Amino acid sequence: MKALQYRTIGAAPEVVTVPDPEPGPSQVLLKVTAAGVCHSDIAVMSWPAESFPYELPLTLGHEGVGTVAALGDGVTGLGEGDSVAVYGPWGCGTCAKCAEGKENYCLRADALGIRPPGLGSPGAIAEYLLVDDPRHLVPLDGLDPVAAVPLTDAGLTPYHAIKRSLPKLVPGSTAVVIGTGGLGHVAIQLLRALTPARVIALDVSEDKLRLAKEVGAHEAVRSDAAAAAAVRALTGGLGAEAVFDFVGAEPTVRTAGAVAAVEADVTIVGIGGASLPVGFGSLPFEVSVTAPYWGSRSELIEVLGLARSGAVSVHTETYSLDEAPLAYERLHAGKVNGRAVILPNG
């Protein structure tokens, strides 16, 4: 089969031919119908050799949907041809967090060498994907694969982040979304669907700010040195009750802290590598700063339910498997408005 692999530290990913996978006991083989392209992959490919945590070559793609092509021994509840989405943050299935469905916070994954597809295990940007356990599959139930695949990360991750702050996003409150690309433009829709809060979007790209307004942001502000003052002015000097930073770089986390209101939640979702100091006097009183990771299996089911209701959708542009390296080039250059989706069998 064809697959997109990161093969050499510092080199661009390549489309190569690799052996077709076969399902072992309790495994499921999917024929991939769509796979998402994420900034996390670019972060992985930017790591130096001395700190690279995975074995190469690595088939990329941690967002995947497909149809069941074959079942390993012992798999029940699925049939060939079923259309499913892949829950990406695989865990052990038995620890306390996995028992809650929070495999994204599995307590034993590192020790057992369990890795998500595309982030250590072979990923979804290939003609076929081997899924380790049927519990990591969620029925699409009529959702279009291209529309659904970004929801497995670009939908699930902001949903998980926003859900924690719902009690603070009451009528009259404000939410700030920093970075309105793949995850951020979904976060805006989720905030509008789930809360009465006013949503202020920040980005450096005029195209992404236009997209933010199209999907429901009340205000769009250029993310520059004047952004914090602009947000403060829009909120009467009070700041925002919830701030979601989908970039995580030094300038954006500084802005996130500067626009936070008293008792606000600041959630750093982006993996830009910066941190926000917490201590008496460094932020307004009782500001909470968190850095979540992905979301739970039950939350993925909820996100797909929101999509079926029409409350959330992802702006996508599609590429063939042979065009996948181009998709990463465009993403790295900031030219993808929304989410790039690969059609490996399209």
C-alpha positions, 0 to 999 in steps of 0.5 A: 500500500501507499503511505506518507512517511517521515523517514529522515530527521529534518527531511520532508515526508515522502509517499512510499510503498509499504507492506499491507497490514494484517489484523492480529487478535483483537485488531481492526483493519480500516480502509482509510477514507480520509485523514487529517493534516495537523500542525502537531505533525510539523512539530514532530518533524521539527524535533532534533535527532537527539530528542526524537521520541519515535522510531523512523520511518513513521507513517503520519496522520493521527486523524483518521476515518475509514471503513472496516476492511478486516477483523482480527480474531475475537473482535465483535460488534463490528462488521466489514464495511462499517464506517468509523472514526478513530479515537486517537489517544490510545491507552492501556484500557485498564488504568483508572483514567482509561476506566473513565474513558480518558485514554488521553490521560492513560497512566501506563501508556508511556511505560507500556510503549503505547502510542497514538496512530501517527504519533509513534504508531503507524498513522492514517495517511495511508491506504490502510490503518491498523487499529489496536482495539475496537474500543478506539472506533466510533461509528460515523452514523451518516457523517461525511468522512471528509467533514468528520475526520478533523473532528477526531482532533481539531474538534475533540481537542477544543471541545475538551478544553471548552467543556471545562470552562462552561460554568464561567461562560454565562450570559455577559461573559467573554471568551477569547480564541487565539489562533483561528486555524484548524482547531481555533475556527472549530472552537469558535463554533463550539463556543457559539453552540454551547455558550452565550458568551461573546467570542473574540478571535485573534490571529495574525492572518487576515484570511483566518480572521475572516474565517473566524467571523464567518463561523461565528466570532463576534469580534476579530482582532489582529494578534499583535502587540496591541491585541491585549489592549484591544480586548481589554477595551472591548470588555470594558477593561475587565478581560475575558472569563475564558481564554483559549490559546491554540498557538502556545508561542511566547507572544500568544501566551503573554497575550492570553495572560494579559486579557484574562479577567479575575477568576478566568480560565487560561487554557494553552492548547497549542504546542508552541512551547511557551509557558505562562508563569503563575504566582501571586501578582503575576496574573489577576486573582485566581486565574487558572492556567491549564494545558490539556491534551486531546479529549476522552472517548465519550467527548468524541462521541459528543463532538460527532453528535454536535456535527450531526446536529449541524452545530459544528463543521470544519472548513476543509481542503482535500488532497490525494495521497500523492499530494500529501507532501504539498498539504504539509508544505501549505500548512507550514507556510500558513496557507491552509485555511481550516483543515487539510484532509488527505483522501488516501483511496480517493 
